[in-house]
Amino acid sequence: MIATRIVMTGLLLLTATLPANAGISVGTLSLESEAQRGQAYRGTFSVSNTDTVPRTAVVYQTDYTFRSDGSNEFAEPGVVSRSNARWISFGPRRIEVPPLQSVAVSYEVRVPADSALVGTYWSMLMVEEVTAPGLPLRLQRNQTEVRQTVRYGVQCITHIGGTGRAQLSFTGTRLVSDEGESRELQVDVENTGERWLSPAAWMELYDGDGHQVARFESEKKRIFPGTSVRFRISLGDTPSGKYKALVVLDNGDQNVFGAKYDLDY
């Protein structure tokens, strides 16, 4: 997944190698707001140049979805059913950023006055460098130099008030071991509701007598409606055996989801 995390992807271009950590960066990767139907809101985010020479970037829109198998898709803006791309206007679309300075990108989101809108809608503003410092390419035959250009995906998220059903579904589990005998439980989760959630996962293991023998935690993950993620829960040095596992997804509010599994390893 991109992204996000939160979302950042790299593009390799056949030019000359750039110094690390010099170039375009953005001040945030997530623009989240709550709004009512028919309401408009505005904001800005910064695009910075950490280099000592001018840089140029373009800003454009895409939709964004991702799946638990690690795949993601950057579709044309407005294609995904919960895209808010067509609500958003922004500028400038081409940015000349002076050395060691920042330029603000302004955006406005106009939520349609449509009573059918509920829950969370989102899309991406992509910031991508299009020019870099001119470096002479004096290449001999069969030689190639590489310059890395990074694009940033800024998630633009609109919640329609407090509306939308919150629901997560457990869609698959697998117990994975590596060559060093380290084990982890992989749990695939899909957001089958209408509102985004950002739960943390934790698991408790119980022996055959019902005694808790271990508790493990995993990182939080952001899950938009219709997308899915994979939680990886390390089992540490828990001895092999048969256990009952309780897996809980805790959103930090009233939205808590759980599932029970039999583990034998």
C-alpha positions as CSV (number, residue, x, y, z in Angstrom):
1,M,0.0,0.0,0.0
2,I,0.9,3.4,-0.5
3,A,0.6,5.7,0.8
4,T,0.1,5.9,2.8
5,R,2.3,5.1,5.4
6,I,1.1,6.8,5.3
7,V,1.3,7.1,1.5
8,M,4.5,7.5,-0.4
9,T,5.6,5.9,-3.6
10,G,8.9,6.2,-5.5
11,L,9.4,6.6,-9.2
12,L,12.7,5.7,-10.9
13,L,13.8,7.8,-13.8
14,L,16.9,7.3,-16.0
15,T,18.9,10.3,-15.1
16,A,21.7,11.1,-12.7
17,T,21.7,10.1,-9.0
18,L,20.6,12.8,-6.5
19,P,21.9,13.3,-3.0
20,A,19.6,11.6,-0.4
21,N,17.0,13.6,1.5
22,A,17.3,16.7,-0.8
23,G,14.2,17.8,-2.8
24,I,10.5,18.2,-2.6
25,S,8.6,17.2,0.6
26,V,5.1,17.9,2.0
27,G,4.0,19.1,5.4
28,T,1.3,16.5,5.9
29,L,0.0,13.3,4.3
30,S,-3.6,13.5,5.6
31,L,-6.2,16.3,5.4
32,E,-9.2,15.1,7.5
33,S,-12.4,17.2,8.1
34,E,-15.9,16.7,9.2
35,A,-18.6,18.6,7.2
36,Q,-22.3,18.6,6.7
37,R,-24.1,18.1,3.4
38,G,-24.1,21.3,1.4
39,Q,-21.2,22.7,3.4
40,A,-17.9,24.0,2.0
41,Y,-14.5,24.2,3.9
42,R,-11.0,25.3,2.9
43,G,-7.5,24.7,4.0
44,T,-3.8,24.6,2.9
45,F,-0.8,22.4,3.1
46,S,2.8,23.2,2.4
47,V,5.2,21.9,-0.2
48,S,8.9,22.4,0.8
49,N,12.2,22.3,-1.0
50,T,15.0,21.0,1.2
51,D,17.6,21.5,-1.6
52,T,19.8,24.5,-2.3
53,V,18.6,24.8,-5.9
54,P,15.0,25.5,-7.1
55,R,12.6,22.6,-7.6
56,T,9.4,22.2,-9.5
57,A,6.4,20.0,-8.7
58,V,2.9,19.4,-10.0
59,V,-0.2,18.7,-8.0
60,Y,-2.9,16.4,-9.4
61,Q,-5.8,14.2,-8.2
62,T,-6.3,10.5,-8.1
63,D,-8.6,8.1,-6.3
64,Y,-7.1,5.5,-3.9
65,T,-8.0,2.1,-2.7
66,F,-6.0,-0.8,-1.2
67,R,-6.4,-4.5,-0.3
68,S,-5.1,-6.8,2.4
69,D,-2.8,-8.6,-0.1
70,G,-0.7,-5.4,-0.3
71,S,-2.1,-4.2,-3.6
72,N,-3.3,-0.7,-4.1
73,E,-4.8,1.3,-7.0
74,F,-4.6,4.9,-8.0
75,A,-7.6,5.3,-10.2
76,E,-8.8,8.3,-12.2
77,P,-10.4,10.9,-9.8
78,G,-14.1,10.3,-9.2
79,V,-14.1,6.7,-10.2
80,V,-14.3,5.1,-6.7
81,S,-17.9,5.1,-5.4
82,R,-16.8,7.0,-2.2
83,S,-14.5,9.4,-3.9
84,N,-14.7,13.1,-3.0
85,A,-12.4,14.1,-5.8
86,R,-15.1,16.0,-7.7
87,W,-15.9,18.1,-4.6
88,I,-12.3,19.4,-4.4
89,S,-10.7,22.4,-6.2
90,F,-7.1,23.3,-5.5
91,G,-4.2,25.4,-6.7
92,P,-1.6,26.1,-7.8
93,R,-1.2,22.9,-9.9
94,R,2.4,23.7,-10.8
95,I,4.7,24.9,-8.1
96,E,8.1,26.6,-8.4
97,V,9.7,26.1,-5.0
98,P,12.7,28.3,-4.2
99,P,15.7,26.8,-2.4
100,L,15.1,26.0,1.3
101,Q,11.6,27.5,1.2
102,S,8.0,26.3,1.1
103,V,4.9,27.1,-1.0
104,A,1.3,26.7,0.1
105,V,-1.2,24.7,-1.8
106,S,-4.8,25.9,-1.2
107,Y,-7.8,23.6,-1.5
108,E,-11.6,23.9,-1.1
109,V,-14.1,21.1,-0.6
110,R,-17.7,21.7,-1.5
111,V,-19.9,18.8,-0.2
112,P,-23.0,18.3,-2.3
113,A,-26.3,18.9,-0.7
114,D,-27.3,15.3,-1.2
115,S,-29.3,13.5,1.5
116,A,-27.9,10.2,0.3
117,L,-24.3,11.1,1.5
118,V,-23.3,9.2,4.6
119,G,-20.1,8.2,6.2
120,T,-16.6,8.8,4.9
121,Y,-15.4,9.9,1.4
122,W,-11.8,10.4,0.3
123,S,-9.3,10.9,-2.6
124,M,-5.7,11.9,-3.1
125,L,-3.8,15.0,-4.0
126,M,-0.5,13.8,-5.5
127,V,2.6,16.0,-5.3
128,E,5.2,15.0,-7.7
129,E,8.5,16.6,-8.7
130,V,8.8,17.1,-12.5
131,T,12.2,18.8,-12.8
132,A,15.4,18.4,-10.8
133,P,18.7,20.1,-10.8
134,G,20.4,19.8,-14.2
135,L,23.3,17.5,-13.9
136,P,25.5,16.8,-17.0
137,L,25.1,13.3,-18.3
138,R,28.4,12.3,-19.7
139,L,27.7,8.6,-20.1
140,Q,29.8,6.1,-21.9
141,R,28.3,3.3,-23.9
142,N,26.5,0.7,-21.7
143,Q,26.4,3.1,-18.7
144,T,23.3,4.3,-17.0
145,E,22.8,6.7,-14.2
146,V,19.6,6.9,-12.1
147,R,17.9,9.8,-10.4
148,Q,15.1,9.0,-7.9
149,T,12.0,11.2,-7.8
150,V,9.5,10.9,-5.0
151,R,5.8,11.6,-5.2
152,Y,3.7,12.2,-2.1
153,G,0.0,11.2,-1.8
154,V,-1.9,13.5,0.5
155,Q,-5.2,11.9,1.6
156,C,-8.1,14.2,1.5
157,I,-10.8,12.8,3.8
158,T,-14.4,14.1,4.4
159,H,-16.7,12.7,7.0
160,I,-20.3,13.6,6.6
161,G,-21.0,14.7,10.2
162,G,-21.3,11.8,12.5
163,T,-23.2,9.7,10.0
164,G,-22.3,6.3,8.7
165,R,-22.4,2.7,10.0
166,A,-19.1,1.4,11.5
167,Q,-18.4,-2.2,10.7
168,L,-15.3,-4.4,10.3
169,S,-15.4,-8.0,9.1
170,F,-12.7,-10.7,9.6
171,T,-12.1,-12.2,6.2
172,G,-9.2,-14.6,6.7
173,T,-6.5,-15.8,9.0
174,R,-3.2,-17.7,8.5
175,L,-0.5,-18.8,10.9
176,V,3.0,-18.1,9.3
177,S,6.4,-19.3,10.4
178,D,9.8,-18.2,9.1
179,E,13.0,-20.3,9.0
180,G,13.9,-19.1,12.4
181,E,10.7,-20.5,13.8
182,S,9.3,-17.1,14.5
183,R,5.5,-17.2,14.2
184,E,2.8,-14.7,13.5
185,L,-0.9,-14.7,13.1
186,Q,-2.0,-12.8,10.0
187,V,-5.6,-11.5,10.2
188,D,-7.3,-9.9,7.2
189,V,-9.9,-7.3,7.9
190,E,-12.3,-5.5,5.6
191,N,-14.3,-2.4,6.3
192,T,-17.8,-3.3,5.3
193,G,-19.3,-0.2,6.8
194,E,-19.8,3.4,5.7
195,R,-17.3,5.2,7.9
196,W,-13.5,4.9,8.2
197,L,-12.0,3.2,11.2
198,S,-8.4,3.2,12.6
199,P,-8.3,0.2,15.0
200,A,-5.4,-1.3,16.9
201,A,-5.3,-5.1,17.0
202,W,-4.5,-7.2,20.1
203,M,-4.8,-11.0,20.8
204,E,-5.0,-13.1,23.9
205,L,-4.1,-16.7,24.0
206,Y,-5.7,-19.2,26.4
207,D,-4.7,-22.8,27.1
208,G,-7.0,-25.8,27.3
209,D,-7.9,-25.0,30.9
210,G,-9.0,-21.5,30.0
211,H,-6.0,-19.7,31.5
212,Q,-4.6,-16.7,29.7
213,V,-1.0,-17.5,28.7
214,A,-0.1,-14.5,26.6
215,R,-1.2,-11.2,25.1
216,F,0.2,-9.6,22.0
217,E,-0.5,-6.3,20.2
218,S,-0.2,-5.0,16.7
219,E,-0.1,-1.6,15.1
220,K,-3.1,0.6,14.3
221,K,-4.2,0.6,10.7
222,R,-6.5,3.1,8.8
223,I,-9.3,1.3,7.0
224,F,-11.6,3.1,4.6
225,P,-15.0,1.7,3.6
226,G,-14.6,-1.0,1.0
227,T,-10.8,-1.4,1.6
228,S,-9.0,-4.1,3.6
229,V,-5.8,-4.5,5.5
230,R,-3.7,-7.3,7.1
231,F,-2.8,-7.2,10.7
232,R,0.4,-9.2,11.7
233,I,0.4,-10.3,15.3
234,S,3.7,-11.8,16.5
235,L,3.4,-14.8,18.8
236,G,6.9,-14.2,20.2
237,D,8.4,-17.3,22.0
238,T,5.1,-18.9,22.9
239,P,5.6,-22.7,23.1
240,S,4.0,-24.9,20.5
241,G,0.6,-26.2,21.5
242,K,-3.1,-25.9,21.1
243,Y,-4.7,-22.6,22.1
244,K,-7.8,-20.5,22.0
245,A,-7.2,-17.1,20.5
246,L,-9.3,-14.0,21.0
247,V,-8.5,-11.3,18.5
248,V,-9.9,-7.8,19.1
249,L,-9.9,-4.7,16.9
250,D,-10.2,-1.7,19.1
251,N,-11.0,1.7,17.5
252,G,-10.5,3.5,20.8
253,D,-14.2,4.3,21.1
254,Q,-17.4,2.4,21.2
255,N,-16.4,0.5,18.0
256,V,-14.8,-2.8,19.1
257,F,-14.8,-6.0,17.1
258,G,-13.7,-9.5,18.1
259,A,-13.3,-13.0,16.8
260,K,-12.2,-16.3,18.3
261,Y,-9.9,-18.9,16.7
262,D,-8.4,-22.3,17.5
263,L,-4.6,-22.3,17.0
264,D,-2.5,-25.5,16.8
265,Y,1.2,-25.1,16.1
